[in-house]
Amino acid sequence: MSERDRLIDHNYDGIQEYDNPLPRWWVILFWATIVFSVLYWFNLGVGIGPGRIAQYEAEVAAARASAPPPDVSSPDELAAMATNTQVLEAGKQVFVTNCASCHKPDGGGLIGPNLTDNAWIHGGTLAEIHKTVTEGVLAKGMPPWGKLLKPDQIDAVTVYVASLKGTNPPGAKAAEGTVVP
């Protein structure tokens, strides 16, 4: 093919263009993206395929089914732990590290409520304390410690907090909540 045949008849301000075909690899890539987009569209859930959202939901359901159940201690197990001095000491360490900034190291209450009296806002049984520690009280600013602490740490701090009942340290915050005998 001569130089003359490759020139396009179009002339603009004395400038003429060559008719250069696109490289073959570029044309193949162009058509491959068109084919891919059609196949992808059919798998989005718009067409006949299950779609990526349905696939994601199926994978999440399978992961939940295969995950072990959360390690939740029964009230009887927590009551048994309440007599173990090692568990109480471990609970005290967790309490001082994570809870003392709001409840004071002695549990008398600072920003958070007093944990040493017999009045409880969210319940004073071992199961209720465990639930409050695990799930937190976001409306009051208490984080859900179940996402940050190990299950044995939550159990230990639960029995430690329960052991603070009735200690009434000096300078404690006024009672809040319902009195639990």
Secondary structure by P-SEA (a helix, b strand, c coil): cccccccccccccccccccccccaaaaaaaaaaaaaaaaaaaaccccccccaaaaaaaaaaaaaaaccccccccaaaaaaacccaaaaaaaaaaaaaccccccccccccccccccccccccccccaaaaaaaaaccccccccccccccccaaaaaaaaaaaaaaccccccccccccccccc
